[in-house]
Amino acid sequence: MSKRNTNADRFRKQAIATDLEEPVTEARNLAEKLGLEPYPVNYWIIDYDEMNELIAYGGFQSRYPHWRWGMQYDKQQKQGQYGGGKAFEIVNNDNPAHAFLQESNTVADQKAVITHVEAHSDFFANNEWFGLFTSGRADEKQVNAAAMLERHARAIDDYMSDPDIDRAEVEKWIDHCLSLEDNIDQHQVFERRLDVDGPAATAELDKDLAEKLDELELSEEIKGEVFDEEWLERLEGEDGGVTFPEEPQKDLLAFVREHGKRYDPEAERAVEMDEWQRDVLDMMRAEAYYFAAQKMTKVMNEGWAAYWESTMMTDEGFAGADEFMNYADHMAKVLASGGLNPYSLGMELWEYVENTTNRREVLEHLLRVEGITWRNLADVVDFDEVCEHLEPPAAIDTITPATLDELASADVPDEWIDHAALERARNGEIDVERYPWKVLTYEGLAHRHYSLVKRQHRGFLSRVTQNELEQIGRYLFDDTRYDSIEEALSNVEFTAGWDRLFDVRESHNDVTFLDEFLTQEFITENNYFTYEHSKATGQFHVASDAAEDVKKKLLLQFTNFGKPTIAVYDGNYNNANELLLGHQYNGVMLDLGKAKETIKRIFELWGRPVNLLTIVKEIDEHDIEVAKRRNREPEAEERGKLLRYDGEEVTVEDRRWEEVEHLAADDVDYDTKPEEWLA
């Protein structure tokens, strides 16, 4: 590219950035008025190719050299050219966060992206699952992901450039590490490095001593006199060998980093890893933990951003009149994309949380009215009239320069109005034509955008069931009574719904979010159902629209990032330093083809044979034929299997049910968050 073209490119981007300065500033101001507390955000203007590069790199400008980035770049570029996919934005979890805007997008698109980003940044800053990455590191109390990934990129590039290290070997080693990137314990606080000279060295010493004791053929009596009983108990497992870990360990990357070796094909045995290999393992593990929170909260995070983007762009008119149709098209494309769409599912669930919270708040007040009980409420209360009473007063619903004096003298609670801003607006210092929200507070905005009176949610209050009314009424503290419905509704907390959103945003991940709020009411209203492939007909069919079935199906897609949960059960299996892994079976069997390829890669990180114990479902061909004739599904039988790779071939052996039943969950194990975090 010529210098002239480079300068032109820079000037063009600067011009776009200048035009977006006000939207960026005002989007942050509006986000904070609405109660969001985002990290600072740095916005960058980039072109189409740069956007594809960033998407390929996971939102960062610098990553370690590897073929996967080129593959992802090519996929993204083809999706844009042939699949109709359009990249609107990318933002990373960092403090400050960095957001990248594509220069070819319209102003309406850019505003939508900016409001979306502010909500993402709020989620990054306040969701406790993102805090697990930093809370265990005394040296780094805030996210500094860009710097970490830059260090990793430089270190791996140095290893690849080292004349004593084969570049292809480094890339192959990264491939082995990446095969386990989802096999971490994402529910634990991240610790950067394990003490390799601690547990690993102790275990190796124990194994060496065990071998020497076997060689000496000492009697149990002599062993008891010479050696500590507790040490001997730890040393001897059921088969007379060392067994570790004491409990199944989900963090496979940590385990192989601490105890693993590498297989030397020339020596035909396991040898100690080179320093660079253990270092690369550590870097891949750190990156896996960094990205874990984003994988664990995809539905919540995207739904959160879509919800607040819609509130700002539509409800508060952040999209100008000449931009609104463009924005509506933008939002429709985002929410209408096929498959399991985290944007639409997440936004629907957040709206449901808000609506159910507001509904309960209103009903609790109505049930305190003299003469109204949970038995007769639906008969004596006109829900349409209730909604009319809950609508925001005209003074805060319609704010223009001509209505400011009216707002100043309106009979509304003081806490709804930002009086300092209102005075500045009356003096012409604030453009309320464009930014009416500036003269209101969080409380005022909550009433201005109260969910139960919005057109799309107008019937939500009247949809309450008799069971829900009974539940509320039976456990209601009778500490306040009202003489009329009007008096009761005048005491409703209009911030209840938003307050609840912020509480849920702090503590939940996708699994717990879906588990708590995916109710029968939500599933029915939003037309969710399960479908299955029939062995009898060879076709897919609707299986159920029951909440329990839909929830189970969805949650299984989010448990452990939707990947099988594998744990280390024994690092000295067969008393031969072999690795025994167990698949924690929750009703979904492993893809055995992929499992075989994965244990081959784990072998390279362990240096010795790798075993994988699992449960499979098997159906006899005869049963399938009988089922077809009788138009019913054949019954599958669950059986134990042991996959083993010794460096040369993969073998698969049957195992008795007694050997695998400990892997089967009593119910569906959704891997929920620690007890003490339950809200």
N, C-alpha and C positions, 0 to 999 in steps of 0.2 A: 504494500500500500504506500502510495506517495505521501510525502509530508503534508501536501496541500489537503489530500483526502483525510489524513489523520486529524488535522486541525479542524476541517469542516465537521468531522464526526464529533469532535470534542465540543465545538460551538453549538452543534445541534442538540446534543445532550444537555448542555448547560442551559439552553433556552427552554427545553422541556422542564428541567428541574426548577427553573425560575417560575414558570407558570404553575408549578405544583406546590410552591412554598406555602401559599395560603391554605390550600386544602390539607396539607400535612399538618400545619399548625392547628387549624380549627378542628380537624378530626381528633387530634390528641385532646384538645380542650373539651370537645363533646364527650369523648370516651370517659374522661375523668368526671365530668358532670353526671354521667350515667352510673358512676360508681366503680368503673374499671381502674385498675392500678397496674398499667403495663410497664415493662422495661422501657428505657429509652430505645428509640428505633432510628437507625441510620438508613436512609433510602438512597438507592443507586439506580441510575438509568442505564439500561443495557440494551443491546440489539438482539435480534432473533437467535443468532448463533451463540452468543454469550449466554442467553437464557437456557438454551439446550445444554450447554456445557455445565451450567450450575445445577440443573436438574439431574444430570448424569452424576455429578459429584455430591449429590445429596444436600445441595444448598450452600456449599462452600467453594471458595475459589481455588483452594489448594488441597489436593489429596495425594496419597502415595501412588507411585506408578503401578498400574495394573490394567490388564486387558478388560476387566469388567466395566470400567468407565467408558471405554470406547464402544462397547456393546450397548450400554444404556444410552449413550449419546445417539447412536445410530437408530435405536428404537424410538427415542423421543422425536428425532427429526422426521422419521417416516410416519409417525403418528400425526405430526402436524401437516405433512404434505398430503398424505393419502387417507388418513383416518378421520379428518375433521377435528382433531383435538387441538385445542388452543391453550397455551400456557399464559395465564393471566398474571401470576406472581409466584414468588418463592420467598419464604422467610425462614430464618433459622433460629433455633433456641440458643440465645446467647445474651449476655448482658454487657454492652448494649446489643439488642437484636439487630440483624441486618436484613433488609428487605430489598428485593430487586424488582424493578418495574420495567416491563418491555416497552421500548420507545414507540412501537407501532400501534399500541393500544389507544383507544379513544380516551378522551378526558373522563367520560362516564365510567369506563373500565378502570381507569387509574384511581378515581375516587372510591370505587367499589373495593379495589385492592387495598387501598390505604386503610379504609375502615375495617376491612377483614383482618389486616395485619395487626392493627391496634388491639383487636380482640385476641388474636393468637398470642401476642406478646404479653397480654394480661394473663392468659392461661399458663404460659411458660413460667411467669413470675410467681404465680400463686398456687398452682397445683402441687400437692406435696409429693407426688410421684417423681416430678422433675427434680425435687430437692434431694432425692436419694443419691443423685450423682455427686453432689457437692458436700452433703452434710457429714460424710465420713472422712473428709480431707481437711486436716487442720491448716494446710498451706494454701487452701483455695476455697474460700467460703462463697464464691459466686462463680457462675458459669463463665468459662473462658475457652469455649470450644474451638473457635477459629485458631487461637494460638496453639492449642493442643494438637489439632489436626495438621497445622503447619509444621510443628515439631516432628510429628510422625512422618509426614511427607519427606522432610529433609533427611531424617534418620534412615528411612528405607531407601531413599535415593542414594544415600552414601553407601549403604550395604550393596546395592546393585552396581555401584561404580567401583567398588573395591576389587582390585585385580585378583585378590586371593579368594574371592567368593564368586561362584557362578551365578550370573544374573538370573538364569532360568530356574536355578534352585531356589532363589529367593521368591520368585513369583509362584513356584509350585508350593512352597512352604506357606505362603499367604493363602493359596487355595485350600490347603489342608485346614488352616485356622478358620477360614470363613465357613467351612462345612459345619462348624460348631457355634457360629455367631449367635444363634438363638438358644443355645444351650447354656444359659447363665441363670443365676437366681435373681431375677429382676425385682423380687420383693425385698431384697436386702440392701442395706446401705453399701454403696460401692467403695471398695478399698483399692487404691491404685496398685500396690504390689504386695504379694505374699512373701513371707520370709522363707526363701528357698533353703536357707541353712537351718531352719527350724524343723517343722514337721517332716519335711522330706528327708532331711539328714537323719532324724531320729528313726524314721521308718526303715531307711536303708540300713542303719546300724543294727536295729532289731533283727532284720532279715539275715544279716551277716552272722550275728550271734546265734540265731536259730539254726543256721546251716552248720555252724561249728559244733553246737550241742548235739545235733543229729550224728555228726561224724564221730564224736567221742562216745556215743551210745551210753550216756550216763543214765542211771536209774532215776525214777521219780523221787525216791527218798533222798538221793544225793543232791538232785536239783533243788529240792525243797530246803535243804540245809544251806546251800550256797547262794541261791538266788532269791530275791524278794518275791513273795507270793503274788502280789499285784502285778509285777512285771511279767511273771510267767503266765498269768491269766490273760494279760493283754497280748502276749506273744503267741499264745496258742488259740486257734479258732477251733471250730468243730472238727476240721480235718487235720488238726495238729499244726497248722501254719498260721502266719500272721494274717489277720483280717483287718482291713481298714478301707474306708472310713467306718466309724462306729454307727453312723446313721447315713442313709442314702444322701448323696450330695448332688444337687442339681447343677452346680456351676462346673460343668465339664472343662471349660477353658481354664479355670483356676486349678482344677485337679491335675490335668495333664501338664500344666505349666510347673506345678509344684513337684509332681512325682514322675512325670513322663521322661522318656528318653527318645532317641531317634534310631531308626533301623539303619545299620550300615550294611549295604548289600555285599560289599567286598569282604567284610569280616563275618558276614552272615550272623550278626547278633546285634543286640541293643547296645548303644554307646551313649555317653552323655551328650546332651544337646550342645551345640556351639552357642557362644554368648549371644550372637545375633539372632539365633532361632528363638531363644527364650525371650529376648527383647521384643521380637516381632509378635510373639504370642501375647505378651503383655500389652502391646499397643492395640492389637486386634480386640483383646478383651475389654480394654478401656473404651474403645469406640462402640463396641456392642452395648456396653452399659449406658453410654451417652445416648444412643439412639433408642434404647429400650422404652423410655417413657413416652416417646412419640408413637411407637408402635402400640403401646398399651392404652393410649388415649385417643386413637384416631377418630372414632365416632364422636366422643365428647368434644374434642378440640375443634374439629371441623364444624360440628353442629353449633358450638359456642361462637365461632367466628361468623358463621352464616347468620345466626340469630341477631347478633349485635350489628353486623353489617346491614341487615334488613331494617333494624330499628333506626339506624342512623341515616341510611340512604333513602328509605321510604317514609317511615313515620316522622322523621325530623326534616325531611326534604333536603338532605345533603346533596342529593342529585337534583340539579336545577330542572326547571320545567322543560327546557330544551334537551335535557340529558335523560329524562326519566324513561322514555321508550327504549333507548339504547340500554339503560341499566336493567329494565325489566327483561329484555332479551338475554342479557348477560346472566341474570339470576336464574332464568328459566333453564338455560343450558347447564348450569352448575347443578341444579336440583333435579333435573330430569334425566341425567345420564344413567345408563343401564346398570344392571347388576345390583349388588348390595352397595348402595350409595351412602357413604358415611355422612355426607353433607345433609341429605334430606332426612335420613334416619335420626341423625344427631339433632338437627333443628326441630324436628317433630317431637322428640323426647324432651328437649329443653322447654318447648312451649307447653308440653303436657305437665312437666314439673311446676311451671309457673301457674298454669290454670288450676291444677288440683290444689295447690297451696292457697291460691286466692279463693277458690270455691270453699275450702274448709274454713277459711277466715270469715267469709260472709255467713256461712251456715252456723258457725259457732255464735255469731252475734244474733242471728234470727232466732236461734233456739233459746235465747235468753229473754225473748219478748214474752210478756205475760199472756198466757193463753195458748202459746205455741209450743208444741212438743214434737219429738221426732216422729210420732205416730200421725199427726195431722198436718205437719208443715206443708207437704206437697199439695194438700187440699185447700188450705187457707191462704197460702202465699201466691201472689201473681208474680212469676219470675220475670216477665217482661217489664213490669213496673219496677221491680228491684233493679234490673239492668239500667233502666232510665235514670233511676236515682243515683246509680254509681257512675254515670257518665261525668266526665270532667266539666266543670263550669265553663261557660263561654270565655271568661276572663283569661283562663290559662289554655283553653283549647284553641283559640284564635288570637294570635299575638301579632299585631302590626304596629307601625309607627302611630297610627290613628287611635289604637286602643290602649296605649301605654298609660294614659291618665286614668282610664277606667280600671286598669289592672292595679294601679297604685291605690285606688280607693275601694277596690272590690272586697266583699265580705268573704275572704278566704283566709285560712290559717297563715300566720306570719311565716311559718317554716317552709311554705311552698315557694316563697319569692326570695330571690337574691336581690335585696334592696339596694346594695351598692351598685350592682350591675344595672338595675332598673333606673337608677338616677343617672347613670352615665348614658343609658339609652335615651332617656328623655332629653339629655343635653346634646344628642346627636353623635355621641362617641361610639355607639354600638349600632351596627346595621341589623336591626331585628327583622327586617324583611327577609334577609338571608339566614340569619342565625337567631331565631326567636328563643331557642333554648337557653341563651345566655342570661336571661333575666329570671330563670327558674332555678330551683335547687333540685337535688336528687329526689326529695319528697314530692316536689311539684311535678317533676318529669314522670315519676312513677304513677301519679294520678292521670296525667296527660295521656299516658300510654297504657292505661289499665287494661289488662288482657281480656277480662270477662265481657267488656262492652265492645270489643272489636268485632266487626262484621263476621269474620271467619270463625269466631269463638262464641258467638251470641247465644247459642243453645247449650253451652257447656254447663252452665249453672243448673239448668232444669233437667240435665241428664243424670243427676244424682240418684242413686238407687236407695231403696228403703233400707237395705243392709248398711249402707254407708251412713245414712241418717241415724240409724239405731246405734251404730258404733260411736259416732260423735256425741250423740245425746246421752248415752249411758255413762260416758267417762268425762263429761263436761263439768268443770268446776262451777258451781252455782254461786259465784262470788259477785256477780253483777246482774241486775235485772233492768229491763227497759219497758216503758209503758207503750211504746209504739214501734212499728217497723222503721219508720223514719229516724227515730232516735237511735235505734240499734245500728242502722247503716251509717249514720253520721260518725260513728266511732270505729268504723272499719279501718284497719291499717292498710293503706294502698301500697306500701312498700313490701308487704309480706312476700309476694311472689318473687320479686327481685332479690330480696334478702336471702330467700331459700336458694335461689340460683347460685349466689355467691358462696353459700355454705357447701353446696354439693360440688361446685367447681373445685374447692380446696382439697377434698379428701378422696374422691372416687377415681376409679379407672374404668375402662369400658366394660369389663366383666361385672364389677359391682354396680355400675350405672344401669346396665341392662337388667341385671338380676333384681334390682330394687324397683325400677320404674316401668318395666315391660309388663304391664298388667293386661288382664282380659279386655278391659275397657279400651286401652290404647290399641291393642291388636285388632279389635273389632272395628273401631272407628277408622283405622288406617289400612285395613284390608291386608294384614300380614297373614301368611299361611306357610306351611311346610310342604315340600314335594319330595318324592323319593323315586328311585328307579326300581321298577318291578322286574324281578327275575322271571316271573311267570309270563308277562306280556312283552318284556324287552323295551318298555316305554316308561317315560316319566309320568307321574300322576300326583294330584293333590292328595296329601296324606292327612293333614289336620290344620285346623285354625284355632285349636285350644291353646291357651296362654302357656301352659306347662310345656307343650310340645314345641311351640315356636321359640320359647325362651331357651329350651335345651339346645335346639338346633343352632340358634344364633350364638349362644355362649360358647359352644364347642368351636366355633370359628374364631373366637377371640382368645380362648385359653392358650397361654404360652405363645402368643402372636399367631395363633392358628396352626402352630407346628406341634408335632408329638413331644410330650414331656419325657425326657430321658434323664436318668440319674445314675450315678456311680454307686454300685452296690458292693463291689469288692475290687481292691487294687492288687490282691494277691490270690486271685482265683486259681483253684487247683493247686495251691501252694507252689505256684510256678511264676509268680509275678505277672500273670495274665490279668487283663482288665475285664470285669464283668459289669455290663450295663444292663439296666432294666427299663423297659418301656412302661410307664405308668398308664395303664390301659383304662380308658373311660368309655369304652363301647365302640370307639373308632379304631380300626386296625391299621397298622403300618402299611405303607407301600413297600413291600418286601424288596422290590427291585432297587428303589432308592436307598433302602436301609443297607443293602449289601454294598452299594457303592460308598456309602458314608462310613461304614466300619473299615473299609479299605483305607480311607483317608485318616481315620483315627489311629489306625495301626502305625502310620508314619509319625504320629505325635506321641505314641506310647512305646513303640519300638519292639513290642512283644505281642503275642496273639490277643485279639479283641473278641469278646463274646457279647452277644446281645440277646437277652431273654425277653420274649414278648408273648402276646396272646393273639391268635388269629381266629377268624370266623371261616368255617369251611362248610360247604353245602354239597351233598352228594348229587351227582348228575341224575341219578334215578329219582331223587326227591324233587328235582326241578321238573322233570317230565310229568310226575304225578301231580304236582302243583298246577302245572299248565292245564291239565285235563280237568282239574277240580276248580280252576279259576281262583286260586288262593296263593299266598306267598309261602315258599318253602321255609322250614325252620333251619337256621344256621346253628352249628355246634361250635362252641368255643374250645380251643385247644392250645396247649403250650408249645412254643417253638424256641429253639436256641440256634441263633446264627453265630458262626465262628469264622474268623479269618486269621490264618496263620502266616500270612505273607505270601502265600502261593495260591490258595484256593479258598472259596467260601463254601462252607458246609451248612446244611440245615438239618437239625435233628428234632424229633418229637420229644416233648417233655411231659411228665405226669402233671396232672392238674395241681397236685399238692406243691409242686415246685414253682408254680406261677400264680397261684391264687392270691398271694400277697401283692401282686401287681394290679389286681382288679379293684377299682373303686367300688365301695358299697353302693354309692349312688353316683351320679355324674359329678366328678371332681372339677370344679370350675377354677380352682387355684385362686381363690379369693384373697383379699388383702389381709394382713395380720389382724388378729382379734382386737388389739388396742386401737386400731384405726377405724373400727366400725362406727359409722355415724348414728 
